[in-house]
Amino acid sequence: METEEETLLRSAGLAGKLARKAAKAGEAGPSGPPLVTKELVDQLLEMGFTELRAQKALVKTSNAGIEPAINWLGEHLDDADIDEPLSTEVEVKPQAEVDAALAQSMQGGGSKLTPEEKKAKLDEALAKARAKKAGIDVESQKEIERVRREGGKELTKSLRDQQEQQRKRDMEARKREKAEFERERQKLREQLAKDRAEKIAAGTLVEKKEVAPAPAPAPAPAPSRKKDTEAAAAAAAAAAGGGRTYEEEALSVEDATAKLAALSDTRVRPALDLMGKMMANVSKAPAEPKYRRMRLSNKLVAEGLVHVPGARQFLVAHGWRIVEREFLELPPSDDPAAQAAAQAAAVAALTLAVAQAQEERRRAELEARKREAAERVAKQKADREAMKAAMARDRAEVAARGPAQASVAKKLPTESAGSMSSAIFQEQEEAEARANAR
């Protein structure tokens, strides 16, 4: 069974040292076939070595790692017995399985060491290995390791101090920028106030005077009719915090349908969708009370039945009623199934009427566009005809004037020629004018 030191050496990756120690002590080693890890074997196979050579190299190096195995293969590649089978069978296991077995052996070995003592022993074993590799004693290696750790701590502390100082400098810079900004704003306010005072003194700016509050409106006259009385009572209830009322003027089925059909598709679509869902639920369970009662103050319900004009009036015309100020309820019936079918048919008829109205509006709009296009084409045609007629008149006038006479260059009279030259020049012009007239 492995000792505590051997377990620490193996976990530190010093399996070669452990093997040499066992050889010096004359121990036979653990019973059973030699053990190599599958990951190291696969790496050597990927490098081009055969499986036999890979296993032999790992066995000879006590499964110390890929680099010792490659070095061993390089030294013994030309050996005559390099491809001869091993005398004992090799056991190949994954590294995870080996680690698990090692952990289990350490846990069940009855170790009395605490985790801190195990770490100290591991550090000491590593220090010995590094000291031997570097050719120095263990104490020197420990001192080097201590200096290295102290240097790392000092470096981390200095970096943290530098970051803290930089943060303080950044905060001071932001404070200075903010103070400078506030000073600039104060200077701007003072300059604006000074300019305003100068303009008021010069008479170019009139200072605003405080306006007295408007008098309170006179009380409304007393209502004279029943409708006015109801409206006043509703307004008083709303002012007193009594809540919104969802009552509307009653309409017939035809008027409510026409009111909904006059809306655009985007405006009426929420009401149609909500009514369709309501009637589907009522048809599925005609006697279920929760499907026959809708809270109008609910946001989703209000989008379809409150914000769409005519939606509540349509349902009220088909038997629904408003109860408890904010609920729309379908009263119970002796035949709930027939009542649900009638409600579904009414909503289906409304959907069809809305679709027909939208189609009629679309056709009317299309016809209007066609008329506008025809009128535009007719106007363009009339403009072209008028332009052609004007061009024809211009051509007729040019033909009536006859061919144009070419101009003849003449010598201008000079001052030395006297009045005789001017008279001759004038006679020539008159003769040309008579010829052109003829």
Secondary structure, DSSP 8 states (H G I E B T S, - for coil): ---HHHHHHHHTT-HHHHHHHHHHHT---SSSS-EEEHHHHHHHHHTT--HHHHHHHHHHTTT--HHHHHHHHHHHTT-TTTTS--SS--EEE-HHHHHHHHHHHHHTTT----HHHHHHHHHHHHHHHHHHHHTS-HHHHHHHHHHHHHHHHHHHHHHHHHHHHHHHHHHHHHHHHHHHHHHHHHHHHHHHHHHHHHHHHHTSS-------------------SHHHHHHHHHHHHHHTT-----------HHHHHHHHHTS-HHHHHHHHHHHHHHHHHHHHSTT-GGGGEEETTSHHHHHHHTSSTTHHHHHHHTT-EEETTTEEE----S-HHHHHHHHHHHHHHHHHHHHHHHHHHHHHHHHHHHHHHHHHHHHHHHHHHHHHHHHHHHHHHHHHH-S-----------GGGHHHHHHHHHHHHHHHHHHHH-
